Amino acid sequence: MYVYIAIAAYFVVLFLTLRDIRIYRRTRFESYRKGAMKGIAASTIVLIGAVITPLNPNIGLLFVLIGMFLNKKGAREKVFNDANATERMLGKTDLQQ
């Protein structure tokens, strides 16, 4: 069961990182580039935790938790004006550069 939690956390971090990359490529806002870089580091730590979880669930999930905390993005510019929830989830922005 713990392995599934770690794998789900990895895919969530990876999805949010790919969303930040897509928004950065469209808008060139620096905060989204920094968020993508944090997401890459966090996904690496979560992946290490997912690999360790079958051997020792406590240590593995600790790595997953640390990776999730490192994935905190911070303040961002407003890039969505009239987007619905699906468009926001996929990273479609109203602003383009």
C-alpha positions as semicolon CSV with decimal commas, in nm:
position;residue;x (nm);y (nm);z (nm)
1;M;0,000;0,000;0,000
2;Y;0,284;0,240;0,085
3;V;0,442;0,188;-0,255
4;Y;0,122;0,304;-0,426
5;I;0,119;0,622;-0,217
6;A;0,480;0,695;-0,311
7;I;0,415;0,631;-0,681
8;A;0,104;0,851;-0,678
9;A;0,303;1,132;-0,514
10;Y;0,573;1,097;-0,780
11;F;0,322;1,131;-1,062
12;V;0,158;1,433;-0,898
13;V;0,492;1,613;-0,866
14;L;0,585;1,518;-1,221
15;F;0,250;1,640;-1,356
16;L;0,281;1,976;-1,179
17;T;0,638;2,014;-1,304
18;L;0,535;1,949;-1,663
19;R;0,251;2,201;-1,621
20;D;0,500;2,463;-1,498
21;I;0,728;2,392;-1,793
22;R;0,439;2,438;-2,034
23;I;0,333;2,767;-1,874
24;Y;0,692;2,892;-1,874
25;R;0,734;2,812;-2,243
26;R;0,420;3,011;-2,322
27;T;0,474;3,313;-2,098
28;R;0,848;3,328;-2,014
29;F;0,769;3,428;-1,655
30;E;1,067;3,362;-1,429
31;S;0,858;3,229;-1,139
32;Y;0,735;2,938;-1,351
33;R;1,093;2,852;-1,453
34;K;1,197;2,847;-1,088
35;G;0,892;2,634;-1,007
36;A;0,985;2,387;-1,279
37;M;1,341;2,365;-1,148
38;K;1,212;2,302;-0,795
39;G;0,977;2,041;-0,936
40;I;1,261;1,855;-1,105
41;A;1,457;1,841;-0,779
42;A;1,147;1,742;-0,582
43;S;1,053;1,468;-0,831
44;T;1,402;1,322;-0,799
45;I;1,372;1,306;-0,420
46;V;1,022;1,156;-0,442
47;L;1,147;0,896;-0,691
48;I;1,427;0,799;-0,453
49;G;1,165;0,766;-0,181
50;A;0,946;0,551;-0,405
51;V;1,240;0,318;-0,471
52;I;1,327;0,293;-0,100
53;T;0,965;0,241;0,015
54;P;0,946;-0,137;-0,055
55;L;1,264;-0,191;0,150
56;N;1,178;0,041;0,441
57;P;0,839;0,217;0,423
58;N;0,917;0,469;0,699
59;I;1,236;0,601;0,540
60;G;1,089;0,588;0,188
61;L;0,780;0,785;0,281
62;L;1,000;1,033;0,469
63;F;1,183;1,101;0,143
64;V;0,846;1,138;-0,033
65;L;0,730;1,386;0,231
66;I;1,051;1,590;0,202
67;G;1,013;1,596;-0,177
68;M;0,653;1,713;-0,148
69;F;0,757;1,998;0,082
70;L;1,033;2,100;-0,157
71;N;0,777;2,116;-0,436
72;K;0,619;2,426;-0,278
73;K;0,613;2,682;-0,558
74;G;0,559;3,025;-0,401
75;A;0,398;3,337;-0,546
76;R;0,315;3,342;-0,916
77;E;0,201;3,590;-1,178
78;K;-0,159;3,580;-1,296
79;V;-0,168;3,388;-1,625
80;F;-0,530;3,271;-1,632
81;N;-0,809;3,516;-1,711
82;D;-1,108;3,318;-1,837
83;A;-0,981;2,961;-1,807
84;N;-1,191;2,686;-1,656
85;A;-1,055;2,421;-1,419
86;T;-0,956;2,177;-1,695
87;E;-0,763;2,441;-1,886
88;R;-0,585;2,551;-1,568
89;M;-0,497;2,190;-1,487
90;L;-0,346;2,139;-1,833
91;G;-0,155;2,467;-1,825
92;K;-0,332;2,649;-2,107
93;T;-0,266;3,017;-2,048
94;D;-0,446;3,325;-2,173
95;L;-0,118;3,517;-2,188
96;Q;0,137;3,427;-2,452
97;Q;0,464;3,583;-2,549
